Each structure stands twice: as C-alpha cells, then as structure tokens.
Amino acid sequence: MAHIDYFFATISPFTYLTGTRLEEMAKAHGATITYKPLDIMGLFARTGGTPPKDRHVSRQEYRLQEMRRQSAKAGLKLNLKPAHWPTNPAPSSYAIIAAQAAGGGDMGKLVHSLTTACWAGEKDIAEDAVVKACLESAGFDPALADQGLLAGAETYAVNLEEAVNRGVFGAPFYIIGDERFWGQDRLDDVEAHLKNA
C-alpha cells in the first residue's frame, strides 16, 4: 500500500487549488495520507525561496496569472487578493494536527474548508471561530481548536524540519517513497505513480 506524506500550508493558494483531488486519488488507489502542515515562510527562508511580496514584479504578476488559470482549470472560485492574506497560519495548522491525532472526521475536507475560507470565503483562518466552524463542518469536535496547542506547536516545527531534510521547498508537496512532487499541477503525476506503486 502506498503512503503519501503531504506537506502543505493553509495560507497557500496552490494548496487550496488541490481541492480534495489528492484524497480521491488516495482512495481510488488504496493509499494513505499523513497531513503535515508547515510554516511556508519558514520553509522559504530555509530553502532559498522568496515570500511573494518580496519577489520581482514580473514574478508577482506571473503568480497571479497562474493562480487565475489554475483556478479556472480546477473549477474553484479564487480571490486573487483575499481580505485576510497573509494571516497567521499557526492556529489552522494546529487544528489540523489535533484533528489528525484525534481522528473521526474527514481530514481532506478539513484542509479544504480552511483553505477555502481563506481564498474564497474572505475569512481569517487565524480566528478561533473560523477554525472551529471548519472543524465542525469536517466532522471533528470544534473544541480541538483549543486542545493540544503545545503538541501542535511542536509538531508544526517538526514538520518544517522534516520538510527541509526531505527536500521540500514549496507547497503543496507530496512525497511517496523516494518520489517528490511539487505543486497541485503535478497531481496527474502523483496519480500515475500511485497506479504503478
């Protein structure tokens, strides 16, 4: 059985554009997923990346064009300049970590509901009420947003270290065995690999 280590950032538009396709692929091919939210700005700093606001204007313009094109391709509404971006990704990431540890809900739906809130819902995913609503909509106890914060912070930091050590440099990023795939636009390649795993 194949296993996918899924490194992502809750404030990444490209994580949002993954939708729930990864979960659909995993189910179709009998693969499992471990969700590893991380600090994308910390990852950029460690791996030679540049935060979007600090990139050359040509790169900023291209990023917006690519977001628009990929949004249309995925059939997902996306606000190119959401009201609450960037925001603190830690609260939503801690909630994902707590939910994965607790079990009982739909992890793919949770990740997608949080990224949707940011990129299509004009909501601040650093706010407790938003995080709790997303937990509840995915079948988890909303109280998880208030539990295990220390463990969440520790795991969040460990995820970043693991990502750096395993060659991750952006989000979303999928690792299956020794194979690495960067970007939601590589999901066809992920699926092809799962078919042969």
C-alpha atoms as an extended CHARMM CRD file, in Angstrom:
* protein
*
       197  EXT
         1         1  MET       CA              0.0000000000        0.0000000000        0.0000000000  PROA      1               0.0000000000
         2         2  ALA       CA              1.3870000000        3.3960000000       -0.9980000000  PROA      2               0.0000000000
         3         3  HSD       CA              1.6950000000        6.1830000000        1.5330000000  PROA      3               0.0000000000
         4         4  ILE       CA              1.6790000000        9.9170000000        0.8160000000  PROA      4               0.0000000000
         5         5  ASP       CA              3.3530000000       12.4510000000        3.0810000000  PROA      5               0.0000000000
         6         6  TYR       CA              1.5080000000       15.6500000000        2.2760000000  PROA      6               0.0000000000
         7         7  PHE       CA              3.3570000000       18.8590000000        3.1420000000  PROA      7               0.0000000000
         8         8  PHE       CA              1.2570000000       21.9870000000        2.7330000000  PROA      8               0.0000000000
         9         9  ALA       CA              0.4880000000       25.4620000000        4.0300000000  PROA      9               0.0000000000
        10        10  THR       CA             -3.0110000000       26.5640000000        4.9460000000  PROA      10              0.0000000000
        11        11  ILE       CA             -2.3380000000       30.0390000000        3.5070000000  PROA      11              0.0000000000
        12        12  SER       CA             -1.1050000000       28.7010000000        0.1480000000  PROA      12              0.0000000000
        13        13  PRO       CA             -3.4290000000       29.3290000000       -2.8150000000  PROA      13              0.0000000000
        14        14  PHE       CA             -1.9870000000       26.2790000000       -4.5040000000  PROA      14              0.0000000000
        15        15  THR       CA             -2.8340000000       24.1140000000       -1.5030000000  PROA      15              0.0000000000
        16        16  TYR       CA             -6.3900000000       25.4180000000       -1.8830000000  PROA      16              0.0000000000
        17        17  LEU       CA             -6.3570000000       24.5430000000       -5.5870000000  PROA      17              0.0000000000
        18        18  THR       CA             -5.5220000000       20.9350000000       -4.7060000000  PROA      18              0.0000000000
        19        19  GLY       CA             -9.1620000000       20.7040000000       -3.6240000000  PROA      19              0.0000000000
        20        20  THR       CA             -9.9350000000       17.1740000000       -2.4780000000  PROA      20              0.0000000000
        21        21  ARG       CA             -8.3520000000       15.5350000000       -5.5030000000  PROA      21              0.0000000000
        22        22  LEU       CA             -5.4730000000       14.0520000000       -3.5010000000  PROA      22              0.0000000000
        23        23  GLU       CA             -7.9070000000       12.2630000000       -1.1890000000  PROA      23              0.0000000000
        24        24  GLU       CA             -9.8970000000       10.9790000000       -4.1480000000  PROA      24              0.0000000000
        25        25  MET       CA             -6.7260000000        9.5580000000       -5.7070000000  PROA      25              0.0000000000
        26        26  ALA       CA             -5.6030000000        8.0000000000       -2.4460000000  PROA      26              0.0000000000
        27        27  LYS       CA             -8.9690000000        6.3070000000       -2.0080000000  PROA      27              0.0000000000
        28        28  ALA       CA             -9.0020000000        5.0380000000       -5.5960000000  PROA      28              0.0000000000
        29        29  HSD       CA             -5.5250000000        3.5130000000       -5.2620000000  PROA      29              0.0000000000
        30        30  GLY       CA             -5.6600000000        2.3390000000       -1.6470000000  PROA      30              0.0000000000
        31        31  ALA       CA             -3.0720000000        4.8620000000       -0.4610000000  PROA      31              0.0000000000
        32        32  THR       CA             -2.8690000000        6.5120000000        2.9330000000  PROA      32              0.0000000000
        33        33  ILE       CA             -2.0570000000       10.1560000000        3.6750000000  PROA      33              0.0000000000
        34        34  THR       CA             -0.2500000000       11.8560000000        6.5460000000  PROA      34              0.0000000000
        35        35  TYR       CA             -1.0340000000       15.5660000000        6.6990000000  PROA      35              0.0000000000
        36        36  LYS       CA              1.9610000000       17.7670000000        7.5230000000  PROA      36              0.0000000000
        37        37  PRO       CA              1.0550000000       21.4530000000        7.7010000000  PROA      37              0.0000000000
        38        38  LEU       CA              4.0910000000       23.7150000000        7.8790000000  PROA      38              0.0000000000
        39        39  ASP       CA              5.2350000000       27.3160000000        8.0650000000  PROA      39              0.0000000000
        40        40  ILE       CA              5.6870000000       28.1920000000        4.3960000000  PROA      40              0.0000000000
        41        41  MET       CA              7.5710000000       31.4210000000        5.0890000000  PROA      41              0.0000000000
        42        42  GLY       CA              9.9480000000       29.4840000000        7.3330000000  PROA      42              0.0000000000
        43        43  LEU       CA             10.3540000000       26.9340000000        4.5460000000  PROA      43              0.0000000000
        44        44  PHE       CA             11.1760000000       29.6480000000        2.0040000000  PROA      44              0.0000000000
        45        45  ALA       CA             13.7780000000       31.1050000000        4.3570000000  PROA      45              0.0000000000
        46        46  ARG       CA             15.4120000000       27.7080000000        4.8160000000  PROA      46              0.0000000000
        47        47  THR       CA             15.3670000000       26.5670000000        1.1690000000  PROA      47              0.0000000000
        48        48  GLY       CA             16.1330000000       29.6760000000       -0.8740000000  PROA      48              0.0000000000
        49        49  GLY       CA             12.5810000000       30.7380000000       -1.5900000000  PROA      49              0.0000000000
        50        50  THR       CA             11.2570000000       34.2950000000       -1.5240000000  PROA      50              0.0000000000
        51        51  PRO       CA              7.9440000000       35.4110000000        0.0210000000  PROA      51              0.0000000000
        52        52  PRO       CA              5.5110000000       36.5920000000       -2.6920000000  PROA      52              0.0000000000
        53        53  LYS       CA              5.6120000000       40.2310000000       -1.5310000000  PROA      53              0.0000000000
        54        54  ASP       CA              9.4030000000       40.3060000000       -1.9300000000  PROA      54              0.0000000000
        55        55  ARG       CA              9.5490000000       38.7970000000       -5.4140000000  PROA      55              0.0000000000
        56        56  HSD       CA             10.3330000000       40.7720000000       -8.5350000000  PROA      56              0.0000000000
        57        57  VAL       CA              7.2090000000       42.3440000000      -10.0300000000  PROA      57              0.0000000000
        58        58  SER       CA              7.3600000000       40.0220000000      -13.0420000000  PROA      58              0.0000000000
        59        59  ARG       CA              7.1950000000       37.0180000000      -10.7220000000  PROA      59              0.0000000000
        60        60  GLN       CA              4.3430000000       38.5590000000       -8.7410000000  PROA      60              0.0000000000
        61        61  GLU       CA              2.3640000000       39.2070000000      -11.9180000000  PROA      61              0.0000000000
        62        62  TYR       CA              3.0050000000       35.6940000000      -13.2280000000  PROA      62              0.0000000000
        63        63  ARG       CA              1.9150000000       34.1750000000       -9.9040000000  PROA      63              0.0000000000
        64        64  LEU       CA             -1.4320000000       35.9810000000      -10.1550000000  PROA      64              0.0000000000
        65        65  GLN       CA             -1.9190000000       34.8450000000      -13.7470000000  PROA      65              0.0000000000
        66        66  GLU       CA             -1.1140000000       31.2790000000      -12.8010000000  PROA      66              0.0000000000
        67        67  MET       CA             -3.4990000000       31.4110000000       -9.8480000000  PROA      67              0.0000000000
        68        68  ARG       CA             -6.2710000000       32.6200000000      -12.1790000000  PROA      68              0.0000000000
        69        69  ARG       CA             -5.5620000000       29.9320000000      -14.7770000000  PROA      69              0.0000000000
        70        70  GLN       CA             -5.2590000000       27.1150000000      -12.2470000000  PROA      70              0.0000000000
        71        71  SER       CA             -8.4420000000       28.2580000000      -10.5090000000  PROA      71              0.0000000000
        72        72  ALA       CA            -10.3580000000       28.0380000000      -13.7750000000  PROA      72              0.0000000000
        73        73  LYS       CA             -8.8120000000       24.6600000000      -14.5520000000  PROA      73              0.0000000000
        74        74  ALA       CA             -9.7830000000       23.2800000000      -11.1340000000  PROA      74              0.0000000000
        75        75  GLY       CA            -13.2440000000       24.8370000000      -11.2330000000  PROA      75              0.0000000000
        76        76  LEU       CA            -12.6360000000       26.5150000000       -7.8870000000  PROA      76              0.0000000000
        77        77  LYS       CA            -13.5110000000       30.1370000000       -7.1610000000  PROA      77              0.0000000000
        78        78  LEU       CA            -10.4480000000       32.0500000000       -6.0080000000  PROA      78              0.0000000000
        79        79  ASN       CA             -9.9830000000       35.6490000000       -4.8850000000  PROA      79              0.0000000000
        80        80  LEU       CA             -6.5720000000       36.7470000000       -6.1370000000  PROA      80              0.0000000000
        81        81  LYS       CA             -6.2460000000       39.2500000000       -3.2920000000  PROA      81              0.0000000000
        82        82  PRO       CA             -8.2100000000       37.9130000000       -0.3180000000  PROA      82              0.0000000000
        83        83  ALA       CA             -9.0650000000       40.2370000000        2.5450000000  PROA      83              0.0000000000
        84        84  HSD       CA             -7.2240000000       38.1610000000        5.1550000000  PROA      84              0.0000000000
        85        85  TRP       CA             -3.9710000000       37.1950000000        3.4640000000  PROA      85              0.0000000000
        86        86  PRO       CA             -1.3580000000       36.8120000000        4.6010000000  PROA      86              0.0000000000
        87        87  THR       CA             -2.5270000000       35.7860000000        8.0420000000  PROA      87              0.0000000000
        88        88  ASN       CA             -1.1230000000       33.6710000000       10.8410000000  PROA      88              0.0000000000
        89        89  PRO       CA             -1.3000000000       30.0470000000        9.6160000000  PROA      89              0.0000000000
        90        90  ALA       CA             -0.4660000000       28.5330000000       13.0100000000  PROA      90              0.0000000000
        91        91  PRO       CA             -3.9950000000       28.2650000000       14.5110000000  PROA      91              0.0000000000
        92        92  SER       CA             -5.3950000000       26.4540000000       11.4690000000  PROA      92              0.0000000000
        93        93  SER       CA             -2.3090000000       24.2400000000       11.2700000000  PROA      93              0.0000000000
        94        94  TYR       CA             -2.5090000000       23.3210000000       14.9570000000  PROA      94              0.0000000000
        95        95  ALA       CA             -6.1860000000       22.4070000000       14.4670000000  PROA      95              0.0000000000
        96        96  ILE       CA             -5.2700000000       20.0970000000       11.5770000000  PROA      96              0.0000000000
        97        97  ILE       CA             -2.5770000000       18.4540000000       13.6870000000  PROA      97              0.0000000000
        98        98  ALA       CA             -5.0240000000       17.9720000000       16.5890000000  PROA      98              0.0000000000
        99        99  ALA       CA             -7.7340000000       16.6140000000       14.2740000000  PROA      99              0.0000000000
       100       100  GLN       CA             -5.3730000000       14.1110000000       12.6840000000  PROA      100             0.0000000000
       101       101  ALA       CA             -4.3560000000       12.8830000000       16.1420000000  PROA      101             0.0000000000
       102       102  ALA       CA             -7.9790000000       12.6550000000       17.3110000000  PROA      102             0.0000000000
       103       103  GLY       CA             -9.3960000000       11.0290000000       14.1940000000  PROA      103             0.0000000000
       104       104  GLY       CA            -13.0660000000       10.5780000000       13.4670000000  PROA      104             0.0000000000
       105       105  GLY       CA            -13.5470000000       13.2410000000       10.7970000000  PROA      105             0.0000000000
       106       106  ASP       CA            -12.6610000000       13.9540000000        7.1900000000  PROA      106             0.0000000000
       107       107  MET       CA             -9.1160000000       15.3400000000        7.0070000000  PROA      107             0.0000000000
       108       108  GLY       CA             -9.3020000000       16.2620000000        3.3360000000  PROA      108             0.0000000000
       109       109  LYS       CA            -12.4910000000       18.1920000000        3.9140000000  PROA      109             0.0000000000
       110       110  LEU       CA            -10.9310000000       19.9730000000        6.8890000000  PROA      110             0.0000000000
       111       111  VAL       CA             -7.8780000000       21.1400000000        4.9410000000  PROA      111             0.0000000000
       112       112  HSD       CA            -10.0150000000       22.1940000000        2.0030000000  PROA      112             0.0000000000
       113       113  SER       CA            -12.5400000000       24.0350000000        4.1830000000  PROA      113             0.0000000000
       114       114  LEU       CA             -9.7630000000       26.0460000000        5.8310000000  PROA      114             0.0000000000
       115       115  THR       CA             -8.0750000000       26.9550000000        2.5550000000  PROA      115             0.0000000000
       116       116  THR       CA            -11.4630000000       27.7280000000        1.0160000000  PROA      116             0.0000000000
       117       117  ALA       CA            -12.2520000000       30.0510000000        3.9120000000  PROA      117             0.0000000000
       118       118  CYS       CA             -9.0530000000       31.9710000000        3.1540000000  PROA      118             0.0000000000
       119       119  TRP       CA             -9.0800000000       32.0020000000       -0.6530000000  PROA      119             0.0000000000
       120       120  ALA       CA            -12.7800000000       32.0290000000       -1.4910000000  PROA      120             0.0000000000
       121       121  GLY       CA            -14.6480000000       32.8690000000        1.7040000000  PROA      121             0.0000000000
       122       122  GLU       CA            -12.9870000000       36.1390000000        2.7630000000  PROA      122             0.0000000000
       123       123  LYS       CA            -12.4490000000       34.7280000000        6.2600000000  PROA      123             0.0000000000
       124       124  ASP       CA             -9.4470000000       34.9740000000        8.5560000000  PROA      124             0.0000000000
       125       125  ILE       CA             -8.2700000000       31.4470000000        9.3100000000  PROA      125             0.0000000000
       126       126  ALA       CA             -6.3170000000       32.7690000000       12.2860000000  PROA      126             0.0000000000
       127       127  GLU       CA             -9.6350000000       33.4290000000       14.0450000000  PROA      127             0.0000000000
       128       128  ASP       CA            -10.8730000000       30.8420000000       16.5250000000  PROA      128             0.0000000000
       129       129  ALA       CA            -14.4810000000       30.9350000000       15.2980000000  PROA      129             0.0000000000
       130       130  VAL       CA            -13.4400000000       30.2660000000       11.7020000000  PROA      130             0.0000000000
       131       131  VAL       CA            -11.1960000000       27.3550000000       12.6720000000  PROA      131             0.0000000000
       132       132  LYS       CA            -13.9230000000       25.8360000000       14.8800000000  PROA      132             0.0000000000
       133       133  ALA       CA            -16.5190000000       26.1140000000       12.1020000000  PROA      133             0.0000000000
       134       134  CYS       CA            -14.1760000000       24.3260000000        9.6940000000  PROA      134             0.0000000000
       135       135  LEU       CA            -13.5000000000       21.5680000000       12.2250000000  PROA      135             0.0000000000
       136       136  GLU       CA            -17.2050000000       21.0590000000       12.7810000000  PROA      136             0.0000000000
       137       137  SER       CA            -18.0250000000       21.0290000000        9.0580000000  PROA      137             0.0000000000
       138       138  ALA       CA            -15.4540000000       18.2450000000        8.5650000000  PROA      138             0.0000000000
       139       139  GLY       CA            -16.9010000000       16.0950000000       11.3470000000  PROA      139             0.0000000000
       140       140  PHE       CA            -14.4590000000       16.9720000000       14.1220000000  PROA      140             0.0000000000
       141       141  ASP       CA            -15.0820000000       18.3290000000       17.5980000000  PROA      141             0.0000000000
       142       142  PRO       CA            -14.6780000000       22.1170000000       17.3460000000  PROA      142             0.0000000000
       143       143  ALA       CA            -13.0720000000       22.0570000000       20.8020000000  PROA      143             0.0000000000
       144       144  LEU       CA             -9.9670000000       20.5860000000       19.1370000000  PROA      144             0.0000000000
       145       145  ALA       CA             -9.0800000000       24.1840000000       18.2460000000  PROA      145             0.0000000000
       146       146  ASP       CA             -8.4000000000       24.7710000000       21.9450000000  PROA      146             0.0000000000
       147       147  GLN       CA             -6.6730000000       21.4780000000       22.7310000000  PROA      147             0.0000000000
       148       148  GLY       CA             -3.1340000000       20.2440000000       22.2990000000  PROA      148             0.0000000000
       149       149  LEU       CA             -1.7080000000       23.6450000000       21.4110000000  PROA      149             0.0000000000
       150       150  LEU       CA              1.7350000000       22.7970000000       22.7520000000  PROA      150             0.0000000000
       151       151  ALA       CA              1.7700000000       19.4810000000       20.8950000000  PROA      151             0.0000000000
       152       152  GLY       CA              0.5030000000       21.2940000000       17.8110000000  PROA      152             0.0000000000
       153       153  ALA       CA              3.2980000000       23.8460000000       18.0030000000  PROA      153             0.0000000000
       154       154  GLU       CA              5.8970000000       21.1070000000       18.4590000000  PROA      154             0.0000000000
       155       155  THR       CA              4.5840000000       19.0560000000       15.5350000000  PROA      155             0.0000000000
       156       156  TYR       CA              4.3560000000       22.1690000000       13.3490000000  PROA      156             0.0000000000
       157       157  ALA       CA              8.0530000000       22.8350000000       13.9980000000  PROA      157             0.0000000000
       158       158  VAL       CA              8.9620000000       19.1700000000       13.4340000000  PROA      158             0.0000000000
       159       159  ASN       CA              7.0610000000       19.2300000000       10.1010000000  PROA      159             0.0000000000
       160       160  LEU       CA              9.2120000000       22.1350000000        8.9320000000  PROA      160             0.0000000000
       161       161  GLU       CA             12.4290000000       20.3720000000        9.9080000000  PROA      161             0.0000000000
       162       162  GLU       CA             11.3090000000       17.1690000000        8.2250000000  PROA      162             0.0000000000
       163       163  ALA       CA             10.3310000000       19.0610000000        5.0970000000  PROA      163             0.0000000000
       164       164  VAL       CA             13.7320000000       20.7340000000        4.8290000000  PROA      164             0.0000000000
       165       165  ASN       CA             15.5200000000       17.4300000000        5.4280000000  PROA      165             0.0000000000
       166       166  ARG       CA             13.4520000000       15.6190000000        2.7980000000  PROA      166             0.0000000000
       167       167  GLY       CA             13.8860000000       18.1510000000        0.0120000000  PROA      167             0.0000000000
       168       168  VAL       CA             10.5840000000       20.0080000000        0.2690000000  PROA      168             0.0000000000
       169       169  PHE       CA             10.7810000000       23.6390000000       -0.8530000000  PROA      169             0.0000000000
       170       170  GLY       CA              7.2000000000       24.6980000000       -1.6210000000  PROA      170             0.0000000000
       171       171  ALA       CA              3.5610000000       23.8670000000       -1.0640000000  PROA      171             0.0000000000
       172       172  PRO       CA              1.7370000000       21.7230000000       -1.7500000000  PROA      172             0.0000000000
       173       173  PHE       CA              4.3500000000       18.9940000000       -1.8370000000  PROA      173             0.0000000000
       174       174  TYR       CA              3.7030000000       15.2500000000       -1.9680000000  PROA      174             0.0000000000
       175       175  ILE       CA              6.2460000000       12.5470000000       -1.1340000000  PROA      175             0.0000000000
       176       176  ILE       CA              5.6340000000        8.8860000000       -1.9450000000  PROA      176             0.0000000000
       177       177  GLY       CA              8.6230000000        6.7630000000       -1.0190000000  PROA      177             0.0000000000
       178       178  ASP       CA             11.5950000000        8.4490000000       -2.6880000000  PROA      178             0.0000000000
       179       179  GLU       CA              9.4720000000       10.2920000000       -5.2470000000  PROA      179             0.0000000000
       180       180  ARG       CA              8.7710000000       14.0000000000       -4.7120000000  PROA      180             0.0000000000
       181       181  PHE       CA              6.0670000000       16.0260000000       -6.4280000000  PROA      181             0.0000000000
       182       182  TRP       CA              5.7330000000       19.8090000000       -6.0910000000  PROA      182             0.0000000000
       183       183  GLY       CA              2.5170000000       21.6500000000       -6.8170000000  PROA      183             0.0000000000
       184       184  GLN       CA             -1.1250000000       20.8160000000       -7.3160000000  PROA      184             0.0000000000
       185       185  ASP       CA             -0.4160000000       20.8190000000      -11.0560000000  PROA      185             0.0000000000
       186       186  ARG       CA              1.5920000000       17.6090000000      -10.5130000000  PROA      186             0.0000000000
       187       187  LEU       CA             -1.3680000000       15.6100000000       -9.2630000000  PROA      187             0.0000000000
       188       188  ASP       CA             -1.6080000000       13.7520000000      -12.5890000000  PROA      188             0.0000000000
       189       189  ASP       CA              1.9660000000       12.5940000000      -11.9890000000  PROA      189             0.0000000000
       190       190  VAL       CA              1.0720000000       11.6030000000       -8.4210000000  PROA      190             0.0000000000
       191       191  GLU       CA             -1.8060000000        9.5400000000       -9.7500000000  PROA      191             0.0000000000
       192       192  ALA       CA              0.3570000000        7.8620000000      -12.3890000000  PROA      192             0.0000000000
       193       193  HSD       CA              2.8510000000        6.9460000000       -9.6880000000  PROA      193             0.0000000000
       194       194  LEU       CA              0.1180000000        5.5420000000       -7.4430000000  PROA      194             0.0000000000
       195       195  LYS       CA             -1.1420000000        3.3660000000      -10.2990000000  PROA      195             0.0000000000
       196       196  ASN       CA              2.2820000000        1.7620000000      -10.5200000000  PROA      196             0.0000000000
       197       197  ALA       CA              3.0700000000        1.6450000000       -6.8100000000  PROA      197             0.0000000000
